[in-house]
Amino acid sequence: MKDRVEDLLNTDFDRKKNTLTSYTSCIERRISNMEGCFKAEKTRKNIALKEDLIVYTVYMQDVPLKVGELLHCVTVIHPGDVDGEFFMTKGHYHIDGNCAEIYYGQKGQGLLLLQKGNEKKYLEMHPDTIAYIPAGWGHRTVNISRKEPFVFFSVWPAQSGYDYERGIKEPLQTRVFKSERSYIIV
């Protein structure tokens, strides 16, 4: 993590590599890390045994995890599917339910899925879409392209944390599958 404020002030987005030029951490989520995310769990397991594909990568600029700081990253969801269900992020809620988040589409086509209790919403995202995720809403992104990655930039309060346990108790229920022309939401 960078200690000087001057070191935190400049990060560029590298459009050719789909990364932040000075990211400080990188998370790769492979198909083996996505247990319980896809409807066809048995198929997911079989794919993971044959070829542990990268589903998505997160390039993050780390900052102090305290009130007043903003985490930011670039996420790249690769094209692919499990039994017709498009590749997606694991999805999460925030531990601090008072924290909102902003996504900014960079490349490709995706969907932002939102859920709060029984209420569900979605937003199509493309380059230059700015999406606001209200505080308290669970969220996940999906790449709806069959050929190219979906890339977006996000910003959120550093103290927010990730509540993956809540995601198990209140799973994000919306699923996105390939259709003949594009996608279908179930």
Secondary structure, 3 states (H helix, E strand, C coil): CCCCHHHHCCCCEECCCCEECCCCEEEEEEHHHCCCCCCCHHHHHHHHHHCCCEEEEEEEECCCCCCCCEEEEEEEECCCEECCEECECCCEECCCCCCCEEEEEEECCEEEEEEECCEEEEEEECCCCEEEECCCCEEEEEECCCCCCEEEEEEEECCCCCEHHHHHHCCCCCCEEECCCCEEEC
